[in-house]
C-alpha cells in the first residue's frame, strides 16, 4: 500500500476476498491519472515485491496501461485509469455480501 501511496496512486482500496473466492486472499484496487503513471506504478510494485523476496508477480496489460493486473499470489493488484475503473466497478462486484447458501454454492461447498 505504501508503494502505491508514495507513487501518488488515487482511491486505493483493499478488498478482503476471504470466503468469496480461492484465487487470492486480498485484492488491491488503485487509480492512476494516466497511462504513464500506471506504468510507473506497476514497475515500482514489481520491484518492491521482488525486493521483499515474494517472487516476481505476473503482470498483464502493460501494453496499453488502461488496466494493469499484477498477480502476487495471495494478493491481486488492479491499476486502472479513472474511466476504466468506473466502467468495470470491481469494488462493487467483490464487496457484495451473498446469502450464506449462495456463497457456499459458489465456493463448491
Secondary structure, DSSP 4 states (H G I P E B T S, - for coil): -HHHHHTT-EEEEEEE-TTT-SS-SEEEEEEESSHHHHHHHHHHHHHHHHHTTS-PPEEE-TTT-SEEEEE-SSEEEEEEEHHHHHHH-HHHHHHPPPPHHHHHHHTT-
